[in-house]
Amino acid sequence: MNKTKLGSKTAKGGFANEKDICKKFNNWIADKEAKEWLEIMGYNSDKIDFVKAIQIPTRIKKEDLEKFSIIERDYSEFVKFKKADAQIKIIIKIGSILKIENLSLKKVTIKKNKLNSGFNQVDKRWIDAYQQIWHFDNEIALGLKLFTGEIKPPKEITSRTKIRDKRRLYLDELPGHLRDKIVGFLKNNKILIVSDILKGRGGLSADWMLVTRYDELQNITTWTLKDINMAMNFFGYGDVTVSKNGSLHIGKISMQRKGGDAGRPTANMLQFKFKPCELFEIKC
């Protein structure tokens, strides 16, 4: 089968979680989808001797590195750039050649009688963590902390301006020079930012993005598998703009304050979200 004809397909049943995907890869000889995924990755299933898929947890203890075929050098990168989404490590042996493919799994479930927004959180951290990674200055850090509510709006702003939420400032409520500085930084560093939140860094960075959409009512799963660079180009394409509701868009990616009650530990973190099912729009 010509891999250019493989884009998205529909299969009976559900396999929308990482354990199911690993099981399918490990049963690649008999599993139709696994064979198609391997072919999209550029492998001829007739020449493969061995395939092993393992789920990479979001937290790995150092003593478990060998269990997940992770070297210590990669561990520090993984801890710093670990992803919130499921990640699968695929080990492929062809003769004496050993290949490793890292797969980022994005999943959406269409529940019975329930409308699903389709949004998927792809990365969330405290502003200080993003500052350490992306090296923006303290003024930008201050503006982002006001945006997330980690720092409460100062009285000199709230006393002269009516704001939507007393706990935080939306981007369009920030002083103009500060808002422009944040937008300018994100524009100038868009490639780095999109890469970090979708692909990651180091030996465990994603090579592929697999999106699965399970329809509970029809009991079918639609999937699409794309090279991570194609996925980054697709979701990152477009300008950096402040939205009408005072958040921000980087192409098809939204930057927001982590929602939830202010008493929750993660309520004032910065998060990036997107709709992974939009990847089905790419035609191979």
Steps between C-alpha positions, in 0.01 A plus 500: 500500500628843408540692824392824331150344482498445874360798683211445735304178527210361696502171689242311700524514878692728730876531549532857617740455791873436518467144632282404204743658254795317658307174482430555131865573420613196699253291299619657175519173305124449524381856559390690190531852647845434647626386161362815338661720770837332446466550125422870547817519709688361200540135597429196283325255733638205299852599605435569869629241746378648827279780633460599864285790619512633855306778666718784631351634824505873574723427800790258494721407792871486428512137608247417225699649211617164367143366508395767249823487293591854606859609551589734787586786263144492364352487850585860590346621171192289562448639850530857373297458183265220602163508328156483656373276222555129446825400337598164356849373420511260206807281457533345154763244397584428138790257477783656700348849490308628800268799445310699761193711428335720763129550454284769659141385544211747494157358569145628482189309602160590361271396785137401468266799537789727594656774290880491515697819432790297364760710681810324630744649748845457351720674759462682832756646742562785738627820340839462671542161331425649157738788572777251578438321171439797269708769673255789480565799726341579836259756354347236271491257794311761703247555220440125464459460876240776498330314214488168688416660835818378667543871581180688579414816302649811667266764641634769266347302212179378665423844645487670160395214271208260521640147459316174426644301789639645821736201530695565180550718191415387151761582236289783358483650851878517541678830434548531124880494502504184712243321286693592186823376657347161583353464151829609343698243696262220403515605133879511497528161671200324350693212345676420828179525704291283265780242489534487878129459572426249221826313444710552812877467514761231545499128432135466600366777276211393277566382143134442415156614609216247504152646546215261584133599512271242658127523439323320785163496326628335180782309673757605243841665522626738234876558501765702324877468535728785391869583518554739792651769275189494283285526815705793633479684168125444488412605855757780513405653167351845541565820690534562873190697597307606809152347481170679554471346847842627604699179462752428224531288186822365351370373169250230600637478856335690786691642797281532808498513876449153644136496601347382823440626846763738636553267795632221278880467473506536120237775465753775421724311258537583132369242258504438126203327336405393152249283315695192390217382273579792271795286387248297300481804268849425362473315173794274414 
